[in-house]
Amino acid sequence: MRCTYRATATAPIVFAFTTIIAGCHKQDPVTLGTAPGLTSTASVKQLTSLPPQTHVTLSGEMIEKCPVSGCWFVLKDKSGVVHVNTKSSGFVVAAVPLHSQVTVSGTIGTGQSKELEATGVRY
């Protein structure tokens, strides 16, 4: 008895189904730097009432980032936008896609405009 393989019409369907399922798999969160805390988050608007060097966690959308090295980004939440600096944190956000939902922890900067000095980002 000879064994022969015959292609069936189901092979393309199985391949397509497997590809769709693999594409729908939710990616695990990626953390850069020190993992942001899982505690409650502040809003961008609240930053104006907090003193410099206060440690906060914010969540929102990355709407802009440094086009060269990823050393800063702009975070937008429902209450406003804030510039987030990653230069001194030891990580960059060059690989983080624009319009990603991110959670960032850091300290409020000491400059005139409120800026966050990031210690960690999760996306």
N, C-alpha and C positions, 0 to 999 in steps of 0.2 A: 504494500500500500504506500502510495506516494503522498506526501503532505505538501500542499501548495497554499500559498497565501493569496487571497483575493482582496483587493481594496474594496471597501464598502462605502456606501454613501454616509455612514455614520461617522467615519473618521474626521471629515471636515467639521462636522457639528460638534464633536467632542473637543476638537482643537479650539474652535471659536468659543465654546462655553468655558473652557479652562482659561483662555486668555481674558475673557470678560471678568471672571471671578477673581483672577489674580490682579487685575487692574482696579477692582473695587475694594481691595484689601486696604484698610486704614493703616497709614504709616505710623509707627511708634514715634512719640515725641522725641525730638533731638534737643539736648542741652549743651550750651556753650558756656564755659566759665563755671561759676558756682551755681548750682541749681536754685532757681527762684523758689521761695517758700510757698507752701500750699495754703498758707493762711489767707485771710481776706486781702483784697487789693484796694489801693487808693485809686482815685480818679485824677486825671490830669488837672482838672480845676482845683482840686484840693491841694496841689503842690504850692500854689501861691500863698496859702495860709500856713504852711509848714516851714520851720526854720531850716537854714542850710545844714548840711551834714546829717539830716534825718534819713534813715534807711526806709525805703518804701518798695512796694511791688506794684507794678502797673500791668494791665492787660489791654490789648488793642490790636490795631492793624498797622503793619509796617508800610507806610505810604511812600517813603523815599529813603534812599541810602547812599552812602559815599560810592560814587561810580568807579573809583580807582582801587581802593583797598578795603572798603567795607568797615572803616574805622568809626562811623557814626550812622545813625538812622533817625528817622522821624516817626514817632508813634502817635497814632490817632485813636482816641476813644470817643465815646458819646459826648464828652464834656470839652474836648479841645485837642490840641496837639502839643507835643514836647520833643525837643531835640535830645537824643540819647547818645552819649559819647562812649565808645568802647576802647579808645586808645590805651588807657592805662590798665585795662582789665585782662589783657593777655589773650583775647580772642577777637575775631572780626566776623562780620555778618555778610561777607561777600557771597557765600553760597546760599544764604537764606533768600528764597524767592520774594520779590515785592508782593505786597498785598497778603502776606502770610499773617495769620493770627499768632501773636507772640505774647509771652509773659516775660517781663523784665524786672529784675531787682537791682537796686543800686542806691546811691546816696544823692541827695539833692545838692547840686553844685553851689558855689559861693558867689557866682557872677550876678550881674544885674538881671539878666533874663534867666528864668528857671530852666535849668538843664539837669539831666540825670546822668550821673557817672555810673555806668553799668558795672555790675559785678557778675551777672549771669543772665542768660536768655534761654527760654524754652519755646520751641515752635513745632 
